[in-house]
Amino acid sequence: MGNPKVTQTPKVKILIGGIDVETDYQVLEWMAFASGGYVMRARISDPYLNFLAKLAKQQLLRKARKEPLECRFKIGWAGGDEMDEMKAWVTDVGSSGVQVDAETEIIAIDPPSWALNAGYSDGIVFEGKVSDVISQVCKRFTISAGGTTAPILEKISETKDNDHGKWWMMRQDPKTFIQMLLDWSSALTNRQTNWVINAKNEKLHIVEQAELVQNDFKKYDILMTTGYGRATDLIDISVQSDTLLTFWQTRLNTGGVSAISGKYYDKITAKEQVEVYDENTSNKIDAKSTPQESFDKPNPEGPNRGGWSTSILTIPEHNAGDVGVEYGDYMHGRPRHMFIEQLSLMHRIRIKVHGDADVRDPLGLEATIVNLNWKNEKGDRYWLGGKWIVYGFHHMVTRGKWTTDLYLRRFDHDAAAKKR
């Protein structure tokens, strides 16, 4: 897609409770991660705490404990590329310092994460398949803010359970209730991959990984050589390879007894129903890599390993039979979700590049591909180059500088996965 249009000076638009603080901000940060929502943090120069007083008088005291206090922000380069305007709802306001050196800090999060924390502590029962129930929960707990609503569940992967299943909220807040359903229900999705939750403004996507739409994002040039005329997009890098996870994550299993059928499930009597490993999670998404770029996957049956596996506590059976699926066909959902998520921690890097306005869409996380054209000091291809999946980003803007951190991951080169 080419390099971003970078100019000398970043620019931001930032309104907190309708108050424009563009001329007073010191640092603006925006961070988003797959299944983690996003956070906006602004540090504002606030001599004599006058901005804090204005915010308190106009918005904070009258509104913040009754309804969302909205922030709007936009990041770009003066005369260059800029991103979409984003919304976030305030969670924290803090100030420090005295006289001319005082500062005020604002922290805000995506509207769906804010709204779904508030519940009614009731014992309501929802009817339908798991995906329908999550849709009902999001609709029921919509909260208004300045004429907008959140969360709007724009997209959810359909599950294969009973259309007339009954699910008790058990006085949980909506966010906890949804997380409880997602914890084990990956076994009920069409391709049985882990759930990914992403938000953008009021929009909420809850999608199994295999259904994420691919986005060929862009290519960065990373050159280790020095001297005039040798441009590089890279500012800084951090590499993390957590190989200790291999010991427990290579193969997960669960087990239990069905109260309905009396059938006993464990890795001896029902191996294919209770064990989760690389080959039976083949619909997960990965970037294409070569043996020179990624690990060889471990063999749990290899020498001195004796069939490595880690036991994961299963969920209780819904013994009314209302799931509409046999216990053995959904009890592996929790280890399945855990296996794919933990595999993403095995081999990952963070690269810092010049502020990039194309890094703007949290809904694309876990499906966006970047290609690192990475050359060493001799001009040869470096092993950390090639394709990576973007699972998070972090923009940091000051008065004179804007940088973007991209958080990237890829699986073993020979992992059973849909390669992109």
N, C-alpha and C positions, 0 to 999 in steps of 0.2 A: 504493500500500500504506500510505500515511500516514507520519507522522513517527515516528522511534524514540522510545521512552520514556526520556528522559535525566534522570538525577538529578544531584545535586551531586557525588557521589563515585563514582569507578570502583572496581570490585573485581576481583581476580584470584584464581584458584586456580592454584598452580604447584608441582609436585613434581618434583624433579630426583633421579633415582635413588631415588625413594621418600621423599626428604627434603622436608618442607614448608617453603617459603621465602616464604610469603605475607606474613608480617610484616616481611620483610627486603628485599624487592625494591625497587629504585629505578626501573628502567625495564624494561618488557616490550614487545618488538616482535614482530610476526608479519607476514611479508610473503610474498605468493604471486603468481606470474605464470604465464600460460598457457605451457606447454612449458618452464617453468623450475622447477617444483616449489615448495616453500615452505621458509622459514627462520624459526626462532624464535631470538631473542636476548634474554637476560635479564641485567641488571646488578644485582648483589646487594650490599647493604651487609654487609661481612664484617670487623667489628672483630677485630684480632689474627689474621685469617685462620682463625678457628675453624670456619667452615662448610667451607672448603677442606679442613681437616684431617679433619673428620667425613666429608665425601664421599670423600676418599682412603681412609680406613680402611674404610668400609662398602661402597663400590662401585668407585671409580675404579681403584685399583691392582689389585684382584683381578679386575675384570670388563671394563674398557673396551677392552683389547687382545684380548679373546677373544670377546666377543659384544656386541650393542648395549646401550648404556646409555640407558634410556628417560626422556624427560621427558613430563609431562602438564600441560596448561595450559588455562585457561578464562577468558574475559574477559566482563565484564558491568558493569552499573550496580547499585549498592546499592539494592535495592528496585525495580529496573527491568528492562529487557531484558538478556538474557545469551545467549551463543552456546553451541554444542556444545563438549564437551571434546575437545581435540585431542592427538595424540601426535606426538612428534618424537624422533629419535635423535641423541645428542650427538656432535659432531665436534670441538669445541674447548672447552678449559677454560683460562682465563687469569686471573691475579690481579695486582693492583698496589697500591701504597701500604703504609703501615706503621701499626701500632697501631690506634687507633680509626678512622682514615680509610681503611682498606683496603677494597678492593672485589674481587669475583670476578665474572667474566663467563662465561656459558655460551652456546654457539652450537650449535643442533641443526637437523637437516633432516628432511624427510619420509622415512619408512621405505623406500619403494621406491627413492628416489635413493640412500640409504645402501647398501641391500642389493645393488643392481645394479652397484656399483663393484667388487665382489670376484668374481674368476673363477678358473679352474683352469689357464689357459695351455695348454689342450689343443687338439687338432686335430679335435674332434668334428664330425661332419656331421649336420645336421638335415634331415629330409625333410618336404616339404609345401609349400603355398603360403606366401607371405611372412607373412600374418597368422597362420597356424598355427605357423610357426617362432617368431615372437615369443612366442606363447603358451607354447610348449615351453620357450623360454629362461627366461621369467619363472617357470615352475613349477620348473625345474631349480635355479635359484639362490635359492629361498626360504630365508630365514634366520629362526630362531626368536628371540623376545625376550619373556620373561616370559609364556609361554603363547600369544603371538600369532605370526603369521607375516607376512612381507612379501617380495616384493610379491604381492598377489593381483590378477591381471589380470582385473578385473571386466567390462571391455568393450573390444572392439577391432573396428574396421571390417574387413570381409572384403575380401580382394583377389581379383583375377580370374585369377591365374596358375595354373600347373599344380599339381595336388594332389600330384604326385610329384617336384617339384623338389628339388634337393639344394643345401644351403647350408653351406659350410665356415666354422667360426667363426674359423679362422686365428689361434688363440691370443690373440684379443682378449678383453678383459673384457666381460661381458654388456652393460653400458651402451653401450660403443663399438660393439659388434656390432649392437645394436638401432638405434642412431643411423645406422649405415651403411646398414641396410636401409630405414630411413625416409627417408634422404636423397634417394632416387631413386624410391621405389615409389608416390608419389602418382599416377603415371600408371596404376597398376594398381587403384586404388580405383574404386568404382562411379560416383562423380561427379567424380573427378579434382580434388579440392581438397587443400590442404596438410594434413599431419598436425598434430594438437594433442594434447599429452600433459599430463594433469592428474592429481594425486594428492591423496587425503584419507585420513589415517591409513594403513592398510595397502592401501587400494584404489588401483588404478591404471587409468586410462582412456587408451587410445591410439585416437583417433577422427579420421577425416577431418573437416575443418571443416563440411562440408555436412550431416553427420549429428548435429551437436551439437543437443541439445534446447533449444528457446528457453525463456528464463526472463524474464518481464516483471517486473523486479526492483522498482523503485520510482521515485518522483518526488521530486525535491528542488526546493525553492523558493529561488531566488537573486535577491535584490532589492538593487539598487544604491542605493536611496533610504535616507535616514537619518531618525532621529527616533523618538520613542516609538511603540510599537505596530507597528513594521515589522520583523517577524521574518524572518530569513534563515537558511538552513541552511549557507551558505558561510562558511568561515573564510579560505581562501586558495586561489589558483589559479595554475597555471603552464601556458602555452600553447606548443606546439612544432609548427611547420610546416616540415618539412624538404624544401623544394621542389627542392633540388639533386639529390635522388634521381631526379627526372624524367629527367635526362640519360641515365642508364643503365638505369633500371628500366622505362621505357615499353614496351619490347618486348625480350624475351630470345629468343635462338635458340641452337641447338646443331647438331651435325652429326657424321657419321662413316660408316664403311663396315661393312657386315655381312659377317663372315667366313663365314657360312652361305650366304647368298643372293648375295653379291657386290654387293648394291645399295648405291649411294652416296646418302647423305642430306645435303642442305644446303638453304638457304632458296630456292634456285632449282629444284632437282629435286623437293623434297618439303616445300614450305612449310608445309602444314597439320600435318605430323608433327614438325617441328623448331622451329616458332615458338610462343612463348607471349606472349599479350597480353590486354588486358581482355576482348575479346569471346569468346575461347575459354576463359575461366575464369569463366563466367557462373554457376556454382553456388556461388561463394564467398558468405559471409554478410556483410551490411552492415546498418546502421541506416538507416531512412528519413530522408532529409534533402532540403532544398530548394536551389535555386540561390543563395539568400541565406545558406545555412549551410555549404556545402562548395564545394570547387574544381570547376571544369570540368575534365574529364579531358583530357590532352594528345592531340594528333593527330600520330603519328609521321610521317605523310606531308605535314604542313603546310608552309607556305612556309619556305624556307631550311633544311629539316630533311633532305630527301633520303632519307627512309626510315630514320629512327633505329633502331638495334638494338644490342644488346650480346651478344657471343658468350660462352656458358658451356660449359666443358669437359664433354663428355658422360661417362657411365659406360661402361666397357668392355662389350662384348656378352658375355653368357653363351653361349659358342660351342658348348656341348653341346646347345643348343636346349631345355634343361630348364625354361626359364621358361614355355614353352608359348604365348608371345606373340611376334610378330615384333619384331625390334629397333626398327623405326621406330615401333612402338606403345607402347614404354615408355622410349625414350631421352630423351624430353622431360620425364621426371619430376623431375629435379633443377631445371631452370629453372622448371618449374611451381610447385614448392614454394617456391622463392626469390621468385618474382614476387609471390605472394599475401602472403607474410610481409613482404616489403619494402614493399608497398603499405600495410600497417598502420602503418608509421612515418611516412607522409606528413603526416597531420593528426591530432594527438592532444593531449589536455590531461590535467592532473592537478588534481583538486579535493580540497580538504581540508574535511571536514565533522566535526560532532560525532560522537563514537564511536558506531558503528552496529552493533548485534549482528546485524542481518540480513546483513551482509557476512561470511559465515561458510563459504561452500562453494567451495573451489578447483575442484571438478569442473564448476562452471558458467561458468568463465572462457572468454571468446571467444564465448559464446552469451547472456550476460546483458545485458539492455537497461535503461538508466536514461534517464529523461526529465528534462531540466533545464528547469524553468519559470523562465527567466532574463529578468528585466526590467531595463532601464537606469534611470538616475536620473529619467527622465521617465515611467517606467511602461510604456514600449514594449518589445516583444519584442526581445531582443538576439540577434545572429547566432550566438553560441556556445551558445544554448539548443537545445532539441529532443532528439532521441534519439541515444544513443551506445552503443557496445559496450564492456563492461567487460573489459579484458584483464589487470588486475592490481589488487591492493589492498595496503595497508600500515597496520596498526594500531600505534599507539604509545600506551602507557599509562604514566603516572607516578602518584605517590601521590595527586595531586589533579586529574589531567587525562587525558582519553582522546580522541584524534582518529583519524580514519580517512581515509586518502588513497585515492581511486579513480583508477585509470589508465584513460583512455577513448580510443577511436579511432573514426573513421569514414572511409569511402572518399569518392571524388568523388561528387557527387550524381547524376551520370549514368552511374556505373559499372554495368557489366553484372553484377548480383549478385541474390541472393535477399534482398529488403528486408524487414526486420523492424521 
